[in-house]
Each structure stands twice: as C-alpha cells, then as structure tokens.
Amino acid sequence: MTRSLTSYLDDLASAEPIPGGGSAAALAGAMAAALASMVARIASKKNPHERMRRLLTESECLRRQLQELADRDSEAYKQVVEAMRLPRQTERQSRLRAQKLRAALASAGEVSREIAESSARVHTVACQLWTLVRGGLSADLAASLALAHAAAESSIAMAKTNAMYMALKPEPLKKLADWSASIMRTMAAERKALGAELKRAKPAEAPSRPVARKTAK
C-alpha cells in the first residue's frame, strides 16, 4: 500500500465493496508486524543479540508480505465483483459467469489463506519477542498479538465464506476446516505457553518506549 491511511479508511468506510474485510485484515496483520519490529529495535539497543535480530528480520519480512497482500486482496475481490456483475440471461452466459466467479473466488480464497498464515506467523514472532522483553514494551506486544490474532481469525472467516459460495465438495471443505482449526489451536497454544513462561520469569528491567519529556519553563 502506498496511499495514506486516511485515504484507505475513507475508501473502506464507503459504500463500495472494495477494499473490504480481507484487505483490512491484511493491514491489521501488517500493523502487528510493525509493532513487533518496533519492539525488537528498541530492545536491541539495550540487549542486542542474534535471536532478536532474527525476529526483527522475520517481522519486517512479514510486514512487507502483509502490505502486499492487502493490495492483492483488493485486486482479487475486484475480479469477484466483476464476475458477479456478468450477465446471465442465457444458459451460455450463466455458465461463463459461474466459471469466472468460481475462479475469482478460488483466487480470493488463496489470498485469504496467505493473510491468515502470515498473520499467525506474526503472532508467533510477537510471542517469542515477549519472552525477551519486559516493561512498557509488553503493552506494545499485547497490541501486536491482538492485531495478529484478529487478522488471522478474520481471514479464516473470509476463506470459509469464499468456499461456501464455491459450493465445494466435502473433502476440500474438511481440509479447509482442519487448516483453520490448526491455525487457531496454534495461536491458543502460543498464548498459553507465553503465559506460563511469564509466570516463571523473574521481573526484569527492560527498555520502554521513548517518551518525550516536558522541559521546565
């Protein structure tokens, strides 16, 4: 995405179907990754080590991926909308419309799955970072976790909706259900493990976000 956030939100709030929930989910995932990157950079100033650098590299890679996926989702759903607007007065037109709509939904569903998987990976990175930092940065990681979880969960909903409109057979639907359940279980397990780790860990000082200090007049 290259346009301003204000412009994007104006479009999101409009009566137009694009951008929609999938694009918003990708952007939420990108923001989650950006927060993880911020935490990693701030924490690295005090405690630079290889694991932190690896997590920063991964979060930045995921941020770029999710930004691209926000645009890809909008483009994919543009194809869906165009297919839905095709005429269907004749049998041939109806058949052609159904073919194009199915292909467009399949493409959009694939983008939704990529958003969910990338966002779930951001969730993993944020959990790993939280075991390395304390203090004020924990609140930023809490926001990162919440955004990543929401992005993954909502993208799963998008993928399931696409599958419903495609009228998939039982076997592909079961694969989709298993895939989505696996992502949600993994994120739940990560949060549970993080909670246990934080209970065991001793309170430690860690860098907080820089705060501008008021100067005395």
C-alpha positions as CSV (number, residue, x, y, z in Angstrom):
1,M,0.0,0.0,0.0
2,T,1.3,3.4,-1.0
3,R,-1.6,5.7,-0.3
4,S,-2.3,7.4,3.0
5,L,-4.1,5.7,5.9
6,T,-6.8,8.4,5.8
7,S,-7.5,7.7,2.1
8,Y,-7.6,4.0,2.7
9,L,-10.0,4.3,5.7
10,D,-12.3,6.7,3.7
11,D,-12.5,4.0,0.9
12,L,-13.0,1.3,3.5
13,A,-15.9,3.2,5.0
14,S,-17.6,3.9,1.6
15,A,-20.5,2.0,0.1
16,E,-18.1,0.4,-2.4
17,P,-17.3,-3.3,-1.7
18,I,-13.5,-2.8,-2.3
19,P,-11.5,-2.6,-0.2
20,G,-13.1,-4.9,2.3
21,G,-12.6,-7.2,5.2
22,G,-9.7,-9.2,3.7
23,S,-7.7,-6.1,2.9
24,A,-8.4,-4.7,6.4
25,A,-7.3,-8.0,7.9
26,A,-4.0,-7.8,6.0
27,L,-3.4,-4.3,7.1
28,A,-4.1,-5.3,10.7
29,G,-1.5,-8.1,10.3
30,A,1.0,-5.6,8.9
31,M,0.5,-3.3,11.8
32,A,1.0,-6.2,14.2
33,A,4.3,-7.0,12.4
34,A,5.3,-3.3,12.5
35,L,4.8,-3.2,16.3
36,A,6.9,-6.3,16.7
37,S,9.6,-4.7,14.6
38,M,9.5,-1.6,16.8
39,V,9.8,-3.6,20.0
40,A,12.7,-5.6,18.5
41,R,14.5,-2.4,17.5
42,I,14.1,-0.7,20.8
43,A,15.0,-3.7,22.9
44,S,18.1,-4.4,20.7
45,K,19.6,-1.1,21.8
46,K,20.0,-2.4,25.3
47,N,20.3,-6.1,24.7
48,P,21.5,-6.8,21.1
49,H,21.8,-10.5,20.3
50,E,21.3,-12.8,17.4
51,R,17.8,-14.1,18.3
52,M,16.4,-10.5,18.5
53,R,18.0,-9.8,15.1
54,R,16.4,-12.9,13.6
55,L,13.0,-11.9,15.0
56,L,13.3,-8.4,13.6
57,T,14.2,-9.7,10.2
58,E,11.2,-12.0,10.2
59,S,8.8,-9.4,11.4
60,E,9.9,-7.0,8.7
61,C,9.6,-9.7,6.0
62,L,6.0,-10.4,7.3
63,R,5.1,-6.7,7.4
64,R,6.1,-6.4,3.7
65,Q,4.2,-9.5,2.8
66,L,1.0,-8.4,4.5
67,Q,1.2,-4.9,3.0
68,E,1.4,-6.6,-0.5
69,L,-1.4,-9.0,0.5
70,A,-3.7,-6.0,1.3
71,D,-3.4,-4.9,-2.3
72,R,-3.6,-8.4,-3.7
73,D,-6.9,-9.0,-1.7
74,S,-8.4,-5.8,-3.2
75,E,-7.4,-6.9,-6.7
76,A,-8.7,-10.4,-6.1
77,Y,-12.1,-9.2,-4.9
78,K,-12.3,-6.8,-7.8
79,Q,-12.3,-9.9,-10.0
80,V,-15.1,-11.4,-7.9
81,V,-17.2,-8.3,-8.1
82,E,-16.7,-8.1,-11.9
83,A,-17.7,-11.8,-12.3
84,M,-20.8,-11.3,-10.2
85,R,-21.9,-8.4,-12.5
86,L,-21.6,-10.5,-15.7
87,P,-24.9,-11.1,-17.5
88,R,-26.7,-14.4,-17.1
89,Q,-29.8,-14.1,-19.3
90,T,-28.8,-17.1,-21.4
91,E,-27.6,-20.6,-20.4
92,R,-24.2,-19.8,-22.1
93,Q,-23.9,-16.5,-20.1
94,S,-24.8,-18.2,-16.9
95,R,-22.2,-21.0,-17.5
96,L,-19.5,-18.5,-18.3
97,R,-20.4,-16.3,-15.3
98,A,-20.3,-19.3,-13.0
99,Q,-16.8,-20.4,-14.3
100,K,-15.4,-16.9,-13.9
101,L,-16.9,-16.4,-10.5
102,R,-15.6,-19.8,-9.2
103,A,-12.1,-18.9,-10.5
104,A,-12.2,-15.5,-8.9
105,L,-13.4,-16.9,-5.6
106,A,-10.7,-19.5,-5.6
107,S,-8.1,-16.8,-6.2
108,A,-9.5,-14.6,-3.4
109,G,-9.6,-17.6,-1.1
110,E,-6.0,-18.3,-1.7
111,V,-5.1,-14.7,-0.7
112,S,-7.2,-15.0,2.4
113,R,-5.3,-18.1,3.4
114,E,-2.0,-16.4,2.9
115,I,-3.1,-13.5,5.0
116,A,-4.2,-15.9,7.8
117,E,-0.9,-17.8,7.7
118,S,1.3,-14.7,7.6
119,S,-0.7,-13.1,10.5
120,A,-0.4,-16.3,12.5
121,R,3.3,-16.2,12.0
122,V,3.4,-12.6,13.2
123,H,1.6,-13.9,16.3
124,T,4.4,-16.4,16.8
125,V,7.1,-13.7,16.4
126,A,5.3,-11.4,19.0
127,C,5.1,-14.3,21.5
128,Q,8.8,-15.0,21.1
129,L,9.7,-11.4,21.5
130,W,7.6,-11.1,24.7
131,T,9.9,-13.7,26.3
132,L,12.8,-11.4,25.7
133,V,11.5,-8.1,26.9
134,R,9.6,-6.6,29.8
135,G,8.4,-3.2,30.9
136,G,6.5,-0.8,28.8
137,L,7.2,-2.8,25.6
138,S,4.9,-5.5,26.8
139,A,1.9,-3.3,26.1
140,D,3.0,-2.8,22.5
141,L,3.4,-6.6,22.1
142,A,-0.1,-7.1,23.6
143,A,-1.4,-4.9,20.8
144,S,0.7,-6.8,18.3
145,L,-0.7,-10.1,19.5
146,A,-4.3,-8.9,19.4
147,L,-4.0,-7.5,15.9
148,A,-2.3,-10.6,14.6
149,H,-4.9,-12.9,16.1
150,A,-7.8,-10.8,14.8
151,A,-6.1,-10.7,11.3
152,A,-5.7,-14.4,11.2
153,E,-9.2,-15.2,12.5
154,S,-11.0,-12.8,10.2
155,S,-9.0,-14.0,7.2
156,I,-10.1,-17.6,8.0
157,A,-13.7,-16.4,8.0
158,M,-13.1,-14.9,4.6
159,A,-11.7,-18.1,3.3
160,K,-14.6,-20.1,4.6
161,T,-17.1,-17.6,3.1
162,N,-15.4,-18.0,-0.3
163,A,-15.6,-21.8,0.0
164,M,-19.3,-21.6,0.8
165,Y,-20.0,-19.6,-2.3
166,M,-17.9,-22.0,-4.4
167,A,-20.1,-24.9,-3.1
168,L,-17.0,-27.1,-2.6
169,K,-17.3,-30.8,-2.1
170,P,-17.0,-32.3,1.4
171,E,-13.3,-33.3,1.1
172,P,-12.0,-29.8,0.3
173,L,-14.3,-28.3,3.0
174,K,-12.8,-30.7,5.5
175,K,-9.3,-29.7,4.6
176,L,-10.2,-26.0,5.0
177,A,-11.8,-26.7,8.4
178,D,-8.7,-28.7,9.5
179,W,-6.4,-25.9,8.3
180,S,-8.3,-23.2,10.1
181,A,-8.6,-25.2,13.3
182,S,-4.9,-25.8,13.2
183,I,-4.1,-22.1,13.0
184,M,-6.4,-21.2,15.8
185,R,-5.1,-24.1,18.0
186,T,-1.5,-23.0,17.4
187,M,-2.2,-19.4,18.4
188,A,-4.1,-20.5,21.5
189,A,-1.2,-22.8,22.5
190,E,1.3,-20.0,21.9
191,R,-0.6,-17.7,24.3
192,K,-0.9,-20.4,26.9
193,A,2.8,-21.1,26.7
194,L,3.6,-17.4,26.9
195,G,1.5,-17.0,30.0
196,A,3.3,-19.9,31.7
197,E,6.7,-18.5,30.7
198,L,5.9,-15.1,32.0
199,K,4.7,-16.5,35.3
200,R,8.0,-18.4,35.7
201,A,10.2,-15.4,34.7
202,K,11.5,-13.0,37.2
203,P,10.6,-9.4,36.8
204,A,13.4,-7.8,34.7
205,E,14.1,-4.3,33.7
206,A,13.7,-3.7,30.0
207,P,13.7,-0.6,27.8
208,S,10.4,1.2,27.5
209,R,9.2,3.2,24.6
210,P,11.0,6.6,24.4
211,V,8.8,9.3,26.0
212,A,9.2,13.0,25.2
213,R,9.9,14.9,28.4
214,K,8.4,18.3,29.1
215,T,11.0,21.0,29.6
216,A,10.6,23.3,32.5
217,K,9.7,26.9,31.6
